[in-house]
Structure formats: structure tokens, C-alpha cells
Amino acid sequence: MTTELAPDFRPRYHELHRVGRRGWWRSLVGSAVLLVMVFGIVPAVLGLVALVALVAGGTSVEDAGSLLDVTQGVTPMGLAVLNVLLGSAIASSWLVLWLFHRLKPRWLSSVAPRLRWRFLLACLPLSVFALVASLGVALFLPVADGAEPVGALNDFTSTTRDFLLVIALLTPLQAAGEEYVFRGYLTQAFGSLLRWRRVSLVLAVVVPSLLFALAHGVGQSAPVFFDRFAFGVVAGILVIRTGGLEAAIAMHVLNNFLAYGMALAFGDMTEALNATGPASPWMIVSTLVQSLVYLGLASWVAKAMGLVDVGPPVGGAPARVEDPVLEGSPPRV
């Protein structure tokens, strides 16, 4: 478990909890509290608020429940509420980081400590390139059960318009919220448990990736589960390599834009959001292509931009309980 820090210890992103309040248990308890907040308390509270607001506006309780239940049928209202719920995970992560470790929220964004917007924006076209590469490979792969690669083009309706507005405005918030939980707090939590850096690296990447994949439902097919697990692994590696969440957020946003866009154009939003049906194992190939292409490109751009992947020196003593010693430049955002 965590011990005294070496002289001039410079923490990497996944080790930042080690310079907060002492006690290895804080990371484990904080992780449990955060997951309960994100997937239990906050959805219950905000869901109730949304339900009351709809009923107060004249919607029946039954109809309001149907609008908000994304497992039975996704509506623009249900998707909007879900995205706000997941986006609120950013604030939940900040709160848990401060309560348990007395570290300022900006240390979840990067080791800078701030969200490095230039790097995030630079990663967006890289995400597009990686997606195009994976789609190009997918065109040459077999399709399950002899089905067509895509269905007929859906009609453009007012519901389609409403979905597009929700996706454009709230999907970046939702994607960032998930990243702050899984590649943010949980990566730091499991990466700070042990003093051995190689072991902590594995824990920091693998455990949050498994939790991320499981959080999407236990009814997933093996290829879909692998797709989400592989996404988590690549995102986790990038977070540690680049020292922040920017590359992971960019890839997550573009992935969701593509998934929602394809569902609106050719498929069904409910199936796309829940993804519990069968999937071709060949999708693993396109997943690996996208992941490896993006990993290489984002790592190269981070190096070209001269991004640091370690925090400032901490010193030779453990952090004090009352006042963690980690310091850094003031945030720009």
C-alpha cells in the first residue's frame, strides 16, 4: 500500500491520490461512494425531479415514466435526461476527490492541472481519422447472418430533429462525465493503491476498463463487451501517456456521435443505446483498428505538442492530512 514518497517524487496521472490525504482505503471507499452517487443517488434524485416537472406540466405519470425510461424506448427527453445525469458525474467526481483526498478538482483534468483545450481540439480530427479507418476495414469484413451492412435510410421527422439537438448539445457533456469517473477518479484510485509502479499501471488501466464495460449492462454480447473494454484500455493508456483526460474525451465524444448518427440514419435509437442484442465477432477487428490507430496518433500529437505526463515535484515526505502538498500552476479553465 502507499508509503512515504521518494525524494522529489513526481506523480504520473494515475498516482495523484498518493499526494493527497494519507490512507490507501480512501481510494477504495471513494470509488464505492462515487459509483453509488453516479449510478444510484443522483439518477434517483434527478429522475424524480424530471418526473415531477413533466407531471406538473400536464403529462400523466405513466406517460412521463415512458418518456424517461430509456430501456424500453428512447425518446429525446429520455436521452436528454440520461445525458445530464451522466454529465453530472463530473461534479460528483470533483466532490469525492476533495472530500476524500483534499485535492482540488482541477487535478482530475490533467497533471497541468487544467483541461488542455488545445490538445483536446487537436484530438477531435484524430478521432475522426481513426473512426474512418475502422469503418473502412469494416466494409471488408463478413456480416453476421447474411444481413446487409446498413438498413434503409430512415425518414427525417420532428423526432429526428429533436434527437439531433439533444445529441449535439449534450453528448459531449455525457462523454466527459463518464471519462471523469472511469478514466479520471477510478484510474487515480486504482493506480495509487500500490507502490510498485508497473503493478499500479496495470490496475489503473484494467480495473476501470472492466467497470466501464460492465456499467453498460450485463446483457451485452461478447463482441460488444470487448468493444467497450478495449475502448477503456486504450483511453486509460492515453490518459497515463498524455497526463490527462483530453484524448479520452475526444475519442468518446466522436464514438458516441457516430453511434447515435448511424442509429438515427439507419437503425433504432433504443437498440443503439442498450446494445444487448447479438453482434458479429468481426466487429472486434474494426475495434482494434480504430483503437490502435488512435492510440498511435494521439500519442504522437501529445509528444509533438510537448505535453508533460507528470505532476510537479512533491518532496520526500508523505502528504499531510490537513494540507496535501501537491502544488501547480493556477487553472486556466
N, C-alpha and C positions, 0 to 999 in steps of 0.2 A: 504494500500500500504506500501512499505518499509519505515521504520523509523530508528531511531538511534538503533545501535546494542547494545545488552546487554553486560555487562562486561564479558570479556573472552569468547565471542561468538565463538563457533567452528562450522563452517558451514558444513552441510552434502552436498553431491554432488549436489543435486538439488537446494541448496541455495547459490551457489557460486557467482551468479550475485549480490547478496546483498553486497558483499565486493568490488565490482568494482566501477565504476563511479556512482554517485547518479542519481536517476531518474527512476521511475518504467516504464516509457514509453520506455526507451532504450531497454528493453527486448522484448516488443511488436513490435517496429519498427525494431529491429534487426532480429526478427523472420520473419517478412514480407520480409525484404531485402534478408535474406538468402534463403528463398523459391523461390523468384524471380530469384536469382542468379542460384540456383541449377536446377530449372525446366524451366527456361526461357533464361537468358542471356548466361550462359555457354554452354548449349546444342546448342544454335543458333550459337555461335562463333566456338566451336569445330566441330560441324556438318558441318559448311561451310568450315572449314579447311580440314576436311576429304574429303568432296565432291571435292574441288579444287585439292587435292592431287591425287584422283582417276582419275579425268578428265585429269590432267597433265600427268598421267601415261598411257593414251591411252584409258581409259574407257569412254564410252559415258555418257552424263549427265543422260539419262534415266536409263541406267544400273547402274550407280553409285547411283542414288536415290533408286533403288530397293535393292541394296546391303546394304544400310544403314537403310532402313525402316523396323524396327522390328515388326511393327504392321501387315504388310501384309505377310511377310515371313522372318523368322530369318535365317541369314547367319552367318558364323563365323566372317566375317568382321563386320557385323552389331552388333553382340553380343560383339565383342571386343571394338568397339567404345562406345557402351552403358555402358560397364563396366568402361571404362576410364572416361566417363562423370560422372558417379556416384562416382567413386573413387576420382575425383577432388573435390567432396563435402567436403573432409577433409580440403583441403586448404581454401575453401570458409568459412567453419565454423571457422577456426582459424582467418581468416581475420576479420570476423564480430565480433568475441569475442574481438579482440584487438581494433577495430575501435570504438565500442560502449561502451565497458566496461574497456578498458585498462588492461585487464587480459592477461597474457601470454598464448599462445596456449596449453601449456602442462596441463593447468587446465581443459581442455576438456577430457583428457585421464582418469584421476583419481584424487583423493584428495592427492595422494602421493607427488608431482604431476608428474606423468610419466605413461607410459604404462607398467603395471606389467607383463612382459613376462612369468614369471614362472606360474603365476595364469592363464594366457590365455592358455598356453600349457596344463596345468592341466585340463582345462575345455573342451578341444577337445575330449578326451575319454569319458567324461561325456555326451557330446552331442551325441556321437555315441550310448552310452548305452540308452539314452532317446529315440533316433530315433528307435532303435531296439525294445524297449518296445512298442512304438506306432505302429510299423509295425506288431508286434506280436498280438496286440489287433485287428488291422485292419483285420487280416486274419479271425477272427471270426465274423466280422460284415457283415450285408447284403450289397449287391452290387446293385447300382441303376439300374433299368430296366432289371434286369437279366443278365447284362453284365459280362464278365469274369473279374477277378481281374486284370489281365495283358494281353496284346496282345501278338502277336508272336514276337520273337526276331528279331530286325532289322538287316539288313546286315551291316557289318563293311566296310565303304568306306573311301576315302580320305577326304570327308567332315566330317565324324565322327571323323577322326584323328584331323582335324583342330579344330573342336568344343572342343575336349578333351584338346588340348593345350591351347585354349583360356580360358576354364573353370578352368584348373589347375593354370594358371598363373595370371588371372585377377579377378576371382570370390572373392578371399579374399579381394582384393582392393575394389571391388564394395560393398561387405557386410560391410566392415569397414566404407566406405563413408556414407552409409545410417545410420549406427549407430552413427556416429559423428554428423549427422544432427538431427535425431529424438530422440535418447537416450542421445545425447550429448547436443548440444546447446538448442534445444527446451525443453528438460527436465529441464535444468537450468533456462531457460527463464520463463516457467510457474510455476516452483517451487519457484521462487524468487519474484513473484508478490505480495504475501500477507504475513503478519507477522504471521498468525496463522498456525502453523506447520502441523496440521492434514489436514487442507484445502489445503495447498500448496502441501502436499504429493499426494492428490487425483489429483489435477491439473497436477502435474508433471508427473504422470503415465498415466492418462486417455486421456488428450488432445493430447499429441504426438502420442499415440496409435491410436486414431481416424484419425489423419492426416496421419499417416503411412499407415493405411489401405486404406484411400481414395486416397492416392498418387498412388496406384496400379491400379486405373481406376474405373470409376463409373458403368461399366457394369458387375461387379462381382456378382456372385450368393451369397445368404445369407451365406451359409456354408463357402465359400472361404473368404468372408469379415470377418466372425467371426474368421476364422483361423488366418488371418493376425492381426486382432485386439487382439486376445488372445496372439499371439506371442509378440506384442508390450507391452501388460500389464506385461507379465512375464519378458521380457527383462528390462522394466522400473523398476520393483520391484527389480530385481537383481542389477541393476546399483546403486540404492539407498542403498540396503543392503550391497553391497560389496564396494561401494565408487568409482566405475569406470566402464569402458565400456567393460572390458575384457570378462566377461561371456556372455554378449550380442553378442559380435563379434563372439566368438567361436560358439555359437548356430546358428547364422545367416549363417556363412560360411558352417557349416555342413548341414543345411537345404537346402541351395542352391545347394551344391554338390549332395545331394540326389535327389532333384527335377530335376536337369539337367541330372544326370546319368540315372534316370528312363526314362526320355524323350528320351535320345539317345538310350537306350537299347530297349524300348518297345513302345514308343509313338512318339510325334511330338514336336519339339522344339518351334514352333510358338504357339501351344496351351498351352504348359507348361509356356511360358514366359508371355503370355497375360491372360490366365486363365479366360476367360469371359463366357465359356460355363457352362452348369448345373453341379452341383456336389451333391453327396449324402449327406444328412444331417447327416448321420452316421459318416462322417469324423470328426465331432465335438468331438465325443468320443475319437478317437485316438489323436486328437489335445490336448484335456485336459490331457490325459495320459502323452504324451510327455512333456507338459508344467509343470505339477506338479512334475513329476519325476526329470526333470532337475532343477527346482526351488529348490527342496529339496537337491539334490546332490551338486549343485554349492554353495548353502548357507552353507552347511556343510563343504565343502572344504575350502571356504573362512575363516570360523571360525577356522578350523584346522591349516591353514597357518598363522593365527594371523593378517589378514588384517584389517587395520583401515578403518572406513567408515565416518570419519570426518576429516576436514582440521585442520591446526594449529590454535591456538587462535588468534583472531583478535583484541580484545580490546573493550573499552566501547564507542567509538565514531564512527560515520559513516565514510566511506572511503572518502578520499579527491578526488576531481575531477581529479587533476593533477597526483596523485600518489596513486593508490589503495594500501591498507595496507597489503593485504594478502601476506604472505611470505611462503617459503617452501624450502626443500632441492633441489639442482640442479637436473635436469632431467638426467636419465641415458641413454635415447634414444633420 
